[in-house]
Amino acid sequence: MKSHGGKVMKPEQGPAIPIATTAPAFAEIQRTRQQLAAALERAERDYRTLVENAVEGVFRTTPDGRFIMANLALANMLGYDSPDQLIRERADLEHQHYVHPEERARFRRLVEAQGLVRGFEYE
């Protein structure tokens, strides 16, 4: 038998593993991968549904203040017809979104220091 690199392998270089043993193991690995992929798809769908249908405004931004995503509730709260319109038209979050722009800087400092911020309120 030759290895991937073309080297001839002799029996004393390792035990032979019968195909009857490895084929079922590979089939089980494939089944497990398919089950995990299906579970991941369900979790992503559930999360997307939760965020899209939330009555609270939900959004993500880049550190420099651009929207990455927003849900319809936030778009509507801010007078936009869709999240895409909000994302396109609000390119400077710090000055267009906050009544007091210094609140954005305070929020960023908290995130950097704590990694997670709960109950942060701003105008």
Phi, psi and omega in degrees: 000145177251144177281176179304321180280000178093359180288135178284126180260133178261153181307326183286354180277001178162154182287146175283137178248119183296142178302324181299336179274319186280325183301311178297325179295317178295321178297319178295319177300316180297317178299317180297317178299317179296319179295318179293320178297318179295319178295320178296317177301316179297316180296318178296318179296316179297316179297314179301315179298316179301311182292314183295328183261004180294145176276343176274152175286127180237132179207162173230144179227165172277162177302330180274005170096029174251140177292136172261319179205152176210152178265171183297323180301316179294314179304313180295319178302325184265007174088019179255154180280335184208159174300322180299318179297316178302312182297318179294318190268349177245082183272342182239082186306315185303318184262338181263342188251326184262132173296321178245095185306333180295342177295326177298314180296320178297317178299314180299318179299318179297316179298315181296323182282321188252339182083336181210135180236130177240145174070021178284124179244143180207167174247000000 
